[in-house]
Amino acid sequence: MSRLFWLGVGVAAGVALSRKLREKAYQATPAGVAENVSDAMRELAGAVGAFGADVRAGMQEREKELQDVVTERSGVRLHGARARRADD
């Protein structure tokens, strides 16, 4: 019974090792490398997009802060590229 158990353990380990080796061998092929590169490019594009969104949000927030300061100190209310007097 003990020998049958160890035979089963050996077969299971062999199958698992075989699958891992096949996966690693595929990653070394041109198709596997292309897949890895495309995944990395997709991840990079997502990170660049998120960075751009963060920068735009920060710019809008800072522009609002600056507009509030200008309005408070000068009485000129700014709307985008146009400027009007606050007391109009």
SULKAKA-V264822 format. One record per run of one state. SS is the DSSP state (H for helix, E for strand, - for the rest). FROM is the first residue (numbers start at 1). LEN is the number of residues. If there is no record, write none. Layout:
BEGIN
ss->SS from->FROM len->LEN
ss->SS from->FROM len->LEN
END
This chain:
BEGIN
ss->- from->1 len->1
ss->H from->2 len->26
ss->- from->28 len->2
ss->H from->30 len->45
ss->- from->75 len->1
ss->E from->76 len->4
ss->- from->80 len->2
ss->E from->82 len->4
ss->- from->86 len->3
END
